[in-house]
Amino acid sequence: MPNTSPIVSSMEWRYATKKFDATKKLSKEDFSEILEAARLSPSSFGLQPWKFIVVKDPKVRQSIREAAYDQSQVTEASGLMVLAVNKKINSAYIDEYIFDIAKTRGVSPNSLKGFSDMLKNSVSGRSTENLISWSSRQVFIALGIILETAALKNIDACPMEGFDPKKVDEILGLEKLSFASLAMVAVGYRSAEDVSADYKKVRFTKEKAIMEV
Ligand SMILES: Cc1cc2nc3c(=O)[nH]c(=O)nc-3n(C[C@H](O)[C@H](O)[C@H](O)COP(=O)(O)O)c2cc1C
């Protein structure tokens, strides 16, 4: 029986778009909605170790394309966002986060001391490498949410890791901000000439992908 769930249909409809129609632009509202879904993504302890960089400047998009093995999606899609990880999750960052929670929820920062100490312990017990790896996993949650939000709105997207992150960090000046690029998402509308739109989806069977215990 065909699945009529809008979530499943959107997942079947979407694909990593290889060729975008450069003449079709996303509305500002649609683009903002995708970004808002990213901003609202969950993360471990709510630490949000990310930045979503919207690349508007065509010259910057061209430079990024060169750092991305000339993948045409980078310049031909209507929008491009780079997902970066915050490399500086430390005690000062946690203090700022605790202050934000206190302000948002109208409680005193002191009442959050137990949570704050626990967070600081969790962070200080990790090596820098482990911390960045952990933070990076949070960024990829947002990537998934971006892709599904776009799909539910019949907006095409291509997630991309195929680029030289050092070059992209340099182009965007991320190093001095203590951020590092992890992935990009091109969003827009598929070109009628994109033959990969008709490729059958290759996925493991339910039996292979899912285990019940
Ligand atoms: C993290 C990530 C990085 C990817 N990098 C690229 C990329 O650089 N270029 C590209 O064309 N597709 C890229 N893809 C797309 C995958 O190849 C694609 O999602 C996968 O083959 C499954 O196909 P589908 O998304 O079309 O269903 C990437 C996907 C993910 C999730």
The ligand as a Tripos MOL2 file, in Angstrom:
@<TRIPOS>MOLECULE
LIG
   31    33     1     0     0
SMALL
NO_CHARGES

@<TRIPOS>ATOM
      1 C1         26.5710   15.4850    4.9720 C.3       1 LIG1
      2 C2         26.3140   15.2760    3.5040 C.ar      1 LIG1
      3 C3         27.2440   15.7170    2.5820 C.ar      1 LIG1
      4 C4         26.9920   15.5960    1.2050 C.ar      1 LIG1
      5 N1         27.8660   16.1600    0.3030 N.ar      1 LIG1
      6 C5         27.4920   16.2380   -1.0040 C.ar      1 LIG1
      7 C6         28.2350   17.0040   -1.9270 C.ar      1 LIG1
      8 O1         29.2490   17.6270   -1.6120 O.2       1 LIG1
      9 N2         27.7860   17.0730   -3.2050 N.ar      1 LIG1
     10 C7         26.6510   16.4310   -3.6200 C.ar      1 LIG1
     11 O2         26.2910   16.5560   -4.7840 O.2       1 LIG1
     12 N3         25.9310   15.6960   -2.7590 N.ar      1 LIG1
     13 C8         26.3040   15.5790   -1.4750 C.ar      1 LIG1
     14 N4         25.5430   14.8710   -0.5780 N.ar      1 LIG1
     15 C9         24.3440   14.1700   -1.0520 C.3       1 LIG1
     16 C10        24.3960   12.6390   -0.8770 C.3       1 LIG1
     17 O3         25.2640   12.0830   -1.8210 O.3       1 LIG1
     18 C11        22.9710   12.1050   -0.9920 C.3       1 LIG1
     19 O4         22.2100   12.6620    0.0580 O.3       1 LIG1
     20 C12        22.9160   10.5830   -0.8990 C.3       1 LIG1
     21 O5         23.5710    9.9930   -1.9900 O.3       1 LIG1
     22 C13        21.4780   10.0860   -0.8420 C.3       1 LIG1
     23 O6         20.7650   10.5280   -1.9630 O.3       1 LIG1
     24 P1         19.5070   11.5020   -1.8880 P.3       1 LIG1
     25 O7         19.7970   12.5490   -0.8540 O.co2     1 LIG1
     26 O8         19.4210   12.0820   -3.2590 O.co2     1 LIG1
     27 O9         18.3080   10.6850   -1.5040 O.co2     1 LIG1
     28 C14        25.8120   14.9570    0.7770 C.ar      1 LIG1
     29 C15        24.8960   14.4810    1.7270 C.ar      1 LIG1
     30 C16        25.1270   14.6580    3.0710 C.ar      1 LIG1
     31 C17        24.0690   14.2110    4.0500 C.3       1 LIG1
@<TRIPOS>BOND
     1     1     2 1
     2     2     3 ar
     3     2    30 ar
     4     3     4 ar
     5     4     5 ar
     6     4    28 ar
     7     5     6 ar
     8     6     7 ar
     9     6    13 1
    10     7     8 2
    11     7     9 ar
    12     9    10 ar
    13    10    11 2
    14    10    12 ar
    15    12    13 ar
    16    13    14 ar
    17    14    15 1
    18    14    28 ar
    19    15    16 1
    20    16    17 1
    21    16    18 1
    22    18    19 1
    23    18    20 1
    24    20    21 1
    25    20    22 1
    26    22    23 1
    27    23    24 1
    28    24    25 2
    29    24    26 1
    30    24    27 1
    31    28    29 ar
    32    29    30 ar
    33    30    31 1
@<TRIPOS>SUBSTRUCTURE
     1 LIG1         1 GROUP 0 **** ****
